[in-house]
Amino acid sequence: MIQERSDIYTASRVVIKAGTSVVSTPEGYPSLSRIANIVENVARLAKEGKQVMLVTSGWINSLCLLPLLLGLI
């Protein structure tokens, strides 16, 4: 079990939780820079051979449906 941030380097499996406050701005919009940073880190960990699980909130689901709800798809 990881006790400190530095332990991530020896872990073979990593779970990352990205809640609504992490992936959105205070105004409720997606924070593209934060999301991009998460994606880059997940990709880096996967390239290092680690199993990575990204856990998100239901807000991500809503974000994916937004274009449909706005009639953009």
Buried (B, 14 or more C-beta within 10 A) or exposed (E): EEEEEEEEEEEEEBEBEBEBEBBBEEEEEBBEEBBEEBEEBBEEBEEEEBEBEBEBBEBBEEBEEEEEEEEEE
